[in-house]
Amino acid sequence: MLAKVKTAAVIGLEGHLVDVEVDISSGLPALTIVGLPDAAVQEAKERVRAAIRNSGFTFPMKRIVVNLAPADLKKAGPSYDLPIAVGILLSSEQLHADGTKAIFLGELSLDGSLRHTHGILPMVALASQAKIDTVIVPEMDAREASLIEGASIIPVTSLSQLVSYFHGEIPTPEYTPGETQEDMTLPALTTDMAFIKGQEHVKRALEVAAAGGHNIIMCGPPGSGKTLLARSLPSILPPMSTDEALEVTKIYSVSGLLPPDTPLVRQRPFRSPHHTISNAGLVGGGHWPKPGEISLSHRGVLFLDELPEFGHTLLEVLRQPLEDKVVTISRAQGRVTFPANFMLVGAMNPCPCGYYGDPFRQCTCSPGLVSRYQHRISGPFIDRVDIFIEVPHIDYEKLADDRLGEPSAAVQSRVQTARSRQRDRFASTPLASNAEMTPAEVREFCQTEEPARELLKAAMKQLYLSARAFHRILKLARTIADLENSDIIKAHHVAEATQYRPRRIL
């Protein structure tokens, strides 16, 4: 007898419908899975056999063929366990139901219980798009699945419970979202700006960067507070909208980094990879590509500490994502595109010993060594950074001062006001912040007064700025004007934006 059950596969961040066809015929006992399955799907044979027996059902001692259609779509992961088991029960007439009216998702344990499964969110979103109302998921994944509106989520704990539900022996255990979802956040290491002594000009630069989503690099001697300042940035960023939170949650769900008790990521990501990371770890990759650090920091912050130590190749692969806000990974089997709309925050020393140009300690590096160290970061990469700020040595008097600085909550309030102006400005476009503007939007929204144009003209000639730098100064000036609730860009806005350009090629 032939049985059909619907499930889903995840390619990149998108779900794809998969039909699980099970046919039981006479012949030597065997279970064969076809349809381009990977090793995890092939291993489902033993998990499904043990789960069916330990749940009190009979595993047919006949020839069983399981086809995962479409056959040219790669099937990976253990989420096919439940639909394969349901298909076998339907085909052997131990279960009576229509397997095409719902989507079945879940990994089976040997005792028949269901385990946490990665990628639930994009697969449930696919069910909603395909007009399939019912989705069967493991009970621990029900809260994540319920984030998609309009889907009827049926949480089950075991294969036997699912059969009892279909036979009408127990009531439908439809999941109803609770009120605790507002408190679901992932922990993040953040620092309140009030506890950072001095460095007021750097705090101002971080405020401007947060208000417009701009990239920033901090350069200074060891111990000047670069890492601490970078870790304070998430505390002044505005909260994510619901759509942004769902985007980030989908990435973490597919990556397997979303804990079962944290179905919705509400805090902006802060990723800080070590400089020994590989290209695939940074931008994503693998035989079947998975999101890398730049996608895991989507809508948040990617912090690269000791920036020159990352190496030339690693930094150069960031150039395209910094410009396009997406990363496309091509393999022989196809192409996958991941979102990568992040704020880049870099921290670096001016030389290997860290004290080049420091007024208090003498640099021990030769001029050639300093030059080679600084040129590890290419000019085209620096050209894609909006803000370059020097972080000097902190005096004892400031460190010993008991007074607290301005708290992050006050700075965040100004940042949120500026972001609100940008949302209103870009309401008819897909843009979310000033840093995402293209030359067309710069021309439309970056209106400057005459003194500002004259100042910008002089800066272009004296600093030999590129066309990209010209647009980035205007976008940065637009953000500074937004912080002052100004509709037009004035001369002092352009002056502040220009001073954030690097004064030398690194």
N, C-alpha and C positions, 0 to 999 in steps of 0.2 A: 504494500500500500504506500502511496506517495503522500507526503505531508509537506506543507509549506509554512514557514515561520519568518517573520520580519525582524531584522535587527539593523544595526548601523555600524559603519566604519568611520574612522577619523583620518583624513589626509590633510596634513598641515593643521589648520584650525577649523576646517570645515567638515561637517558630517555628510556621509553618503549612504543611501539606503542599500541594504544587502538582503537578498532573499536566501534563506537557509532551506534547501530542499533535501528531504530525507526519504530515501527509498529502501524498503526492506524486502529482500527477495530470498528464495531458497538457494542454498549453496553452503560452502564451508563458512563457519563463523569468522567474520572479519569486519572491521570498521575502517572505512576508507574515507578520507576528507580530501576533496579536490576544490579548486577555485583559487589557486595562488595563496595558500596559507603559509604563514611563517612557522618557526619552530614552536612558539607558544600555542598556536592554534593546533598544530599536529599533536602536541602533548595533551590537548583537550580530550583525546580518546580515553586515556586512563582516568582522568578526573571525572569525566561524564559517566564512565562505566561504574566506578566506585560510588559516585553520588547517587546514581539510580538504584543500585542495590542497597545501599545503606539508608535510603529513604523509604524502603519497603516495597519497591516496585521490581519488576522482572526485566532484566536486560536481555533482549532477544538474542538467542544463539543462532543467528542467521547472517547472511551477507547484508551489511548495511553500508550504503553509499550516501555520503553527505556532500552536497554541492553548494558552494558559497558563490552566488551570482550577484553581479556580473563577474565572470571568471578572470577578466583582465585587471581587476582592481585588487591591489595588494591588501591582504587581510593580516593584521598584526594584533597581538595582545590577547589576553584571556577573556575578553568580554563576550566571546562567542560560546562559552560553556553553556550558559542557560538556554539560549535559543536552540543549540544542538540537542540538549537533553529534552527540551519540550518537543522538538521535532521527532525524536525517537519515540517518546511516549505517545504522541499523536499517531505516528505511523504504525505502532504496535497496538493501537486502540486501547491503551491504558488511560488515555486522556481524551476527553471529548470537548473540543472547543475550536474556534476559528483563529488560527495562528496569524492570520494576515490583518486582523483588526487592531493589533497592538504591536508595539516594538518591545522586544525583550533584550535586556542588557544585564550582564552580571557574570562574575567569576564564581565557580563552584568550588567548595571544599570537598574533601573526600567523604565527609559525613552528610553532604547535601545542603549544607548551609551556604549562604551567599556572602561574598567578601566585597570589600571596597574596590571599585573599578575606576580607573582613570578616564578622563575625557567624557564624563557624563553630560556636562553642560552643552557642548556642541552637538552631541547626539540627540539630546532632548529638543534642542532648537530645531534640528532637522525634522523631527517628528511634527513639530508645530507647523513648519513650512509645508510639509507633505500632507497636511490635513489628517494626520493620524492622532486621534485624541488621547489614546491610552498608552502609557509607557510603564513597563514593568522594570523596576530598579531595585537593587539591594536597599534594605531599610536604612542603612547608614548613609546612603547617597541621596535619600529622598529630599533633604533640605536643599542640597545643591540643585537637584532637578527641578524643584519648585520655583526656582528663580525665573524660569521661562513661563510667562503668563499664557493661560489658555490650555495648558497641557494637564491632563488628568493623570496624576502620579499614583501608581499602586506600589507601595513599598512591601517587599516580602523578605522574610528572614531565611527561608529554606525552600527547596524544591517541593517538599511535601505540602507546605503551606500554600504554595501556588496552585497545586493540583486541587487541594481542598477548596480554594477560592473559586476555581473554574467549575467544580462540581456542585457549587452552592452549599457546601457543608459549613462554611464560615462566611460571615458578612464581608463585603468589599472593604478592604482596609485602605481606602483612599486617603492620601496624605493632605493635611491642611496646614499651611505654613503658620508658625507661631509668631508671637510679637517680639521674640528675642533676636530676630534677624538684624535689627538696627545696631546691635552691639557686636556683630561678628567682624573682627579685625585680625589681621596678622601682626604679630609683634614686630616692632622695629626699634633699632637703637637710634634714638634722637636726643638732641641736647637743646635745652632752652637757651636762647640767645642772651637772656639776662645773666647767665653765669659765665659768659665769655668776657674776659677783661680786655679793654681797649679794642683796637682794630675796627674803629667805627667806620672808616672808609670802606673796609672789606664787607662789613655788615650791610652798608648801603648798596654795594655792588651785588650782593646776594639778594637783597630786596628787589632790585631792578631785574635781576635774572629770574626770580620767582614770579614777578608780576607779568613778564612777557614770555616765559618759557625759553629763555636764552641760554646758550652754552657759556661756560665760564672756566677759566684756568687761573689758579692761584700759584704764585711763585714766591718763595721765600726760604730763609734758612731753617734748619731743623728746630723744632720746638716752638715755632712762632704761632702755632694754632691752626694750621691749614686743615688738618683732618678734623679737628673739633668743629671748625666753621662749616666744613662740608656736611658733617653729621647734623648740624643745626638746620640745614636747608629744608628737610621734610617738615619741620615744625612750623614753617611760615608758608608752605604751599597751601593753596585752597583745597578743601575736600573734593573728592571725586564725585562727579555726577553719577546717576544710576547707570547710564549707558557706558561711561568710562569704567565703572566698577565691573560691569558685566564683561567688557572687553578684557580687562586684566584677569578676571576670574577664569575666563575661557583659556587663556594662555597657561595659567598655573594648573588648571585641571588637566589639560593635554600633557603638560610636562610632568605630571605626577607629584607636584609640589604643594597641592592643596590638601590640607588635613581634612579628614572626614567631619571634624567638629567645626570647621571654618569654611562654610560653603560660599561665602561672599567676601572678597577682598575689598575692604572699604578704605584702607590706608594706602597712600601712594607708595609704590615699591621703592626701595633703596637698595641697589645692588652694588657691591664693592668687590669685584673679582681680583684675585692676585695676579701679579704681572707674569706669572708662569703659565697662564691660561693659554689654550690652543686657539687657533682660528675658529675651529668648529665650536668650541665652547663659548667663544665670544659672540659670533654672529649666527650660530646655529649650524646644524649639519648632522652627519651620520649617514648610514646606508639609506635609511628612511628618515629624512630630516626632522629634527626636533628643534624647538626654539632655543636660542642661545641667550647669553646675558643681556644683549641689547633688546631682545624682545621681552625678557622677564622684567626689564626696567621700563616697559611701555607705560606711558602716562606718569612716570616717576623719574627717578634720578639714577644715572649710571656714574658712579664715582670711581675714577681711576687714580689711585694713589701712586706716587712715584712714577709719574707719567712717562718719562723717557725710558724707564726700565722695561716698558711693554714691547719695545722693539719697533723697528720701522714698518715691518709687514703688518703687524697687528693693528697699528694705528692707521695705516693706509686703507685697510678694509673697512674702517669706520667712515670713510669719506662719503661713500654713496648713501648709507643709511642716514647720516647727518643731514644730507641734502634732501633726500626723497621721503624720509620718515617711514620707509618700509625696507625690508631686505628680501631679496629673491634668491633662493637656493636652487640650482639646477643640478639634476642627476640624470642618468640615462633613462630612468623610469618616468621622469617628468619634472615639473617645476613646482615649487611650493613658495608662497609669499607669506611672510610673517610681518605684523606691524612692529615698528621700531620708533615710535614717537616719544623720545626720551630727552631729558635734559642731561647734557654731558658736563660733569664737574671734574676737572683735573687738578691735581696738586703735584708740584715738582720743586726740586731744589735748583738753584741757578748753576750748580756745578757738582761734580762727584762728591767733594767734601762738604758742600752745602753752604759755604761762606763766601762765595764770590760776590763782591760788592758790599759785604757786611761791614758797618763802621766799627764794630766791636771786636771781631775776630778776623785774623788774617787768613786768606785763602791759600791753601797749600798746592793747588792745582796749577799746572802750566797753562799758558794761554792756548796752546794747541789742544790740550785735553778739555778745557772749558768749551772751546769751539766745537769739538767733535761731540761732546755731551749735549750741547744745546741744539745741534743740528740733527739729533736723532728725531726731532719733531720737525716735519717738513713744513715749508711755507704754505702749500695748499691746504694742509690740515689746519694750521693756525688761522688761515683765511676764513675757515668755516666756524671759528669761535668768535662770539660777539664781544665777550668781556675778558680782558686780560688784566689781572690786578696783582700788584706787589704786596706781599704780606711781610712787613718788617719785624725786627726783633721787638719784644715787649719790654718796656721799662719796669723796674722793680716797683716804682710808685703806683703804677696801674695794677700790678698783680696784687699788691698788699692792700689796695683800696677795698674797704668792706661794702661799699655801695654797689648795688646791682645795676646792671644795664637795662635797657628797654626790653621788656619781655617779648617772647615770640608771638604771643596772642595779639599784641598791639600791632606788630609788623604784619601779621597775617591778615588783620582787618583791612589794612591799606592795600595789601595784595589782592584780597578778594574784591575790593571796590574796583581796582584797576581791571581785574579779570571780568567783572560784570560789564564794564564799558566795552571790553573786547567782544564779549558774547553778543551784546546788542549790535555792535558794529558788523560782526560777521554772521548775523542771524540767517542771512540768505545764502551762505556759503558753508562748505564743510570744515572751514578753519575754526580753531579753538583759541589761538593765541597769536600775538603779533609776530613771534618767531617763525610761524608757519606761512607768513605772507609770501606770495610770489611777486615778481616785478609788476604784474597787473594790479594787484591789491596795493602795493607800495605807491603806485602812481595815483590810485584812487583815494586812499585813506591817509597818506602822509603829506598833508598840505603844510607848507612851511611859509613863515613870514620872510620878508625881503632880507633882513639882517641875518637870519638863519641860513638862507641860501648863499649869501656872500661868505659866511664863515665856512660853510661846507665846501664851497669852491676853493677857498684858500687851503683848507685841509687836504683836499684831493691833490692839489698841485705840490704842496710842500712835503706831504708824506708819501706821494706816489701810490695812492691807494688803487686797488683793482675795482672793477665794476661790482664784483660781489661784495667787497668791503663797503662800497658806496651804499648799496641797498641795505646792508646790515647796520650801518650807522643810522640810516633813516628809520629802520624798524626799531632799533634801540631807543632812538630819540622819541619815537611814537609811544613807547612804553613809559619813558620818563615823563612825557606829557600826560599820559593817562594817570600816573601816580599823583599828578598835580591837578587832575580834573580839567585839563586844558584841551580844547578842541583843535587848536592849531599848534604846530611845532614852532617853538621860539628859539632864539639864538642860544640861550643858556642850556636848553635841552640838547641841542646839537653839540655844544661845547662839552657837556658831560659825557655824551655818547662817544665823542671823538677821543677823549682822554682814556677810554677803555681799550682803544686799539693798541696792539703791542708796539712798543717803541723800537724794537729791533727784531730782525728775523731770527727765530729760534731754530 
